[in-house]
Amino acid sequence: MLMAGTARTPDESIDERFGWGGVELHFDVERGHITRTQVFTDSLNPAPLEALASRLQGCVYQPDAMKHTCETLIREFPDQEQPLRDVAQWLAEVVR
């Protein structure tokens, strides 16, 4: 239980700087599934990353599953294909 005035610490926190901007992802994981995700970015187009944070909730906390979730957003954000591919590859490399 959280006390008033305290912030919850995420179970996992990862960050990376890309040529198009920085990304910081915070995850809460329960029983191998992501239950809460927050994204912070200085990207000029944060919409695909915000969508990713939403879609990752309920996802299995495994690199391939998270990479696939990211790659599925390319259809919705075709103009952001390269940033989404960058993030997908990054997730596949750093999540263990």
Backbone bond lengths (Angstrom), bond angles and torsions (degrees), N, CA, C in turn:
res aa  C-N    CA-C-N  psi(-1)  N-CA   C-N-CA  omega(-1)  CA-C   N-CA-C  phi
1 M - - - 1.448 - - 1.524 108.83 -
2 L 1.315 115.94 138.92 1.458 121.10 178.88 1.512 110.79 -87.37
3 M 1.299 115.45 140.24 1.458 120.40 174.81 1.529 107.96 -84.92
4 A 1.293 116.71 151.13 1.464 120.75 177.80 1.523 109.74 -56.41
5 G 1.327 115.18 134.12 1.448 119.86 177.49 1.517 114.59 87.13
6 T 1.331 117.97 1.68 1.467 119.77 178.09 1.516 109.67 -107.27
7 A 1.299 115.02 149.21 1.464 120.75 178.75 1.515 108.44 -101.25
8 R 1.294 115.51 143.92 1.460 120.30 177.99 1.524 109.15 -77.23
9 T 1.313 116.50 135.46 1.457 122.03 177.26 1.522 107.96 -89.64
10 P 1.326 117.93 128.88 1.463 119.62 -179.99 1.528 111.01 -68.28
11 D 1.327 115.79 154.41 1.460 121.33 177.54 1.524 110.86 -67.61
12 E 1.306 117.22 -37.21 1.463 123.49 -179.40 1.511 109.29 -135.69
13 S 1.307 116.00 143.65 1.449 121.46 177.42 1.526 107.55 -144.12
14 I 1.332 116.38 124.17 1.456 121.15 -179.82 1.522 108.83 -132.33
15 D 1.319 116.62 151.07 1.462 119.06 178.20 1.521 109.54 -148.65
16 E 1.333 114.41 154.81 1.466 121.67 -179.13 1.522 108.85 -155.73
17 R 1.310 114.90 148.97 1.463 121.42 174.44 1.517 107.77 -110.02
18 F 1.329 115.52 126.65 1.458 123.43 177.22 1.521 108.07 -111.98
19 G 1.323 117.69 170.55 1.457 121.44 177.52 1.520 112.83 -61.79
20 W 1.314 117.74 -27.51 1.459 122.91 -177.52 1.523 112.72 -96.01
21 G 1.351 118.82 -6.17 1.468 121.19 178.34 1.510 112.25 150.57
22 G 1.304 114.86 172.83 1.457 121.04 179.28 1.511 111.52 -98.48
23 V 1.341 115.75 152.04 1.466 121.90 178.73 1.521 108.11 -134.14
24 E 1.311 115.49 133.68 1.459 121.85 173.63 1.524 106.58 -128.33
25 L 1.324 116.35 124.03 1.467 121.63 179.83 1.518 109.24 -117.57
26 H 1.324 115.62 135.59 1.462 122.56 176.03 1.522 107.06 -119.87
27 F 1.329 116.22 133.65 1.463 121.82 -178.23 1.513 110.49 -127.50
28 D 1.318 115.65 143.63 1.454 122.24 162.96 1.517 105.59 -109.56
29 V 1.319 116.25 134.49 1.463 121.35 -176.16 1.520 109.15 -126.33
30 E 1.323 115.58 129.69 1.464 121.81 176.06 1.518 108.71 -132.26
31 R 1.318 115.65 127.40 1.473 122.05 178.72 1.529 111.96 52.94
32 G 1.325 115.92 37.60 1.455 120.59 175.59 1.518 115.84 81.74
33 H 1.332 117.53 5.11 1.466 121.46 179.45 1.534 109.63 -121.64
34 I 1.307 115.48 146.07 1.458 121.13 177.80 1.523 108.47 -76.27
35 T 1.318 116.13 124.60 1.464 120.33 -178.26 1.522 112.37 -105.60
36 R 1.339 116.50 -20.81 1.458 119.67 179.89 1.520 107.43 -153.37
37 T 1.325 115.70 139.19 1.465 121.36 179.30 1.522 108.96 -137.80
38 Q 1.315 115.13 137.88 1.460 121.45 172.24 1.515 107.14 -127.49
39 V 1.320 116.12 141.66 1.465 120.82 176.75 1.522 108.80 -124.02
40 F 1.321 114.01 140.84 1.459 121.52 173.91 1.523 106.02 -128.13
41 T 1.321 116.76 133.53 1.457 120.42 -178.64 1.518 110.32 -152.34
42 D 1.322 114.43 153.17 1.456 119.46 171.25 1.527 110.15 -109.27
43 S 1.325 116.49 16.93 1.457 122.49 176.71 1.529 109.47 -60.62
44 L 1.322 116.62 145.39 1.463 120.78 177.23 1.522 111.76 -71.42
45 N 1.328 117.70 -16.20 1.456 122.01 177.96 1.532 108.56 -130.09
46 P 1.327 117.22 83.78 1.457 120.31 -176.28 1.532 114.99 -78.55
47 A 1.324 118.84 -10.70 1.475 121.15 -174.19 1.523 113.77 -54.36
48 P 1.354 120.90 -46.41 1.461 118.62 179.99 1.524 112.79 -64.82
49 L 1.317 117.36 -33.09 1.463 120.22 179.42 1.520 111.25 -73.64
50 E 1.316 116.60 -35.08 1.464 119.84 174.77 1.524 110.22 -66.24
51 A 1.342 116.67 -39.51 1.470 120.61 176.17 1.522 110.32 -63.94
52 L 1.325 116.82 -39.61 1.467 120.56 178.15 1.523 110.74 -60.95
53 A 1.315 117.00 -45.60 1.464 120.29 179.55 1.525 110.77 -57.55
54 S 1.305 116.30 -41.39 1.461 120.59 178.64 1.527 111.63 -66.15
55 R 1.328 116.65 -44.78 1.468 121.48 -177.76 1.522 113.39 -69.81
56 L 1.312 117.28 -26.63 1.462 119.38 -179.42 1.520 112.70 -71.07
57 Q 1.336 117.13 -21.30 1.456 119.40 177.69 1.517 109.41 -65.91
58 G 1.316 116.07 123.34 1.460 121.76 -176.76 1.515 112.77 96.43
59 C 1.324 116.87 -13.38 1.459 122.56 179.96 1.534 109.71 -72.77
60 V 1.311 116.61 147.61 1.460 121.31 173.73 1.524 107.76 -65.82
61 Y 1.320 116.74 136.61 1.464 121.06 -179.49 1.526 109.17 -82.15
62 Q 1.330 114.93 73.11 1.455 123.24 177.51 1.525 107.50 -138.80
63 P 1.331 116.87 143.76 1.468 120.29 -175.66 1.522 114.25 -53.64
64 D 1.327 118.10 -47.14 1.464 120.10 -176.76 1.525 112.28 -65.03
65 A 1.319 116.65 -40.32 1.468 120.31 179.81 1.521 110.95 -65.93
66 M 1.323 116.60 -41.17 1.459 120.44 -179.48 1.527 110.73 -70.28
67 K 1.318 117.08 -38.40 1.471 121.37 176.87 1.528 110.00 -62.35
68 H 1.336 116.19 -45.06 1.468 120.53 179.39 1.530 110.85 -61.46
69 T 1.318 117.28 -43.23 1.463 120.84 178.79 1.525 110.49 -58.70
70 C 1.312 116.53 -42.18 1.462 121.09 178.61 1.527 111.08 -65.02
71 E 1.324 116.50 -45.31 1.467 120.58 -177.83 1.523 112.70 -64.88
72 T 1.335 118.44 -29.02 1.464 120.40 179.64 1.531 111.50 -67.41
73 L 1.315 117.63 -20.54 1.468 120.84 179.48 1.526 112.76 -74.67
74 I 1.321 117.47 -14.01 1.472 120.39 -179.37 1.525 110.99 -61.14
75 R 1.318 117.33 -34.59 1.474 119.89 177.91 1.520 111.98 -63.92
76 E 1.332 116.24 -35.62 1.465 120.43 179.80 1.522 112.74 -81.11
77 F 1.324 116.66 -28.16 1.468 122.05 -177.18 1.528 109.55 -128.75
78 P 1.349 117.23 63.83 1.471 119.38 -175.97 1.526 113.65 -61.19
79 D 1.315 117.67 -28.22 1.464 120.32 178.58 1.534 112.13 -73.65
80 Q 1.321 116.66 -10.24 1.468 122.06 178.88 1.534 111.33 -113.02
81 E 1.334 115.72 27.09 1.465 119.76 -177.17 1.527 112.15 -57.50
82 Q 1.326 118.27 -49.03 1.460 119.45 -175.97 1.526 112.77 -63.94
83 P 1.339 119.23 -47.15 1.465 117.58 176.14 1.532 112.92 -59.23
84 L 1.322 117.46 -39.43 1.469 119.62 179.04 1.526 111.39 -67.16
85 R 1.313 117.52 -37.94 1.477 120.08 176.00 1.531 110.35 -66.06
86 D 1.336 116.41 -38.69 1.465 120.03 176.70 1.526 110.82 -59.56
87 V 1.321 116.36 -47.51 1.461 120.92 -178.87 1.528 110.59 -66.90
88 A 1.323 117.53 -40.85 1.465 120.75 178.73 1.528 110.83 -59.07
89 Q 1.324 116.51 -46.10 1.465 120.52 179.68 1.528 110.98 -65.37
90 W 1.310 116.07 -41.42 1.473 121.37 178.25 1.528 110.49 -59.81
91 L 1.346 116.88 -46.92 1.461 120.07 178.73 1.517 111.33 -59.40
92 A 1.323 116.46 -42.17 1.470 121.00 -179.43 1.528 110.81 -63.23
93 E 1.316 117.30 -29.71 1.459 120.88 -177.67 1.523 114.06 -86.11
94 V 1.331 118.17 -34.56 1.473 119.68 -171.62 1.525 115.11 -100.61
95 V 1.310 118.11 -22.27 1.473 120.08 -178.30 1.524 108.48 -81.27
96 R 1.310 115.96 128.62 1.475 121.08 179.16 1.486 110.89 -136.18
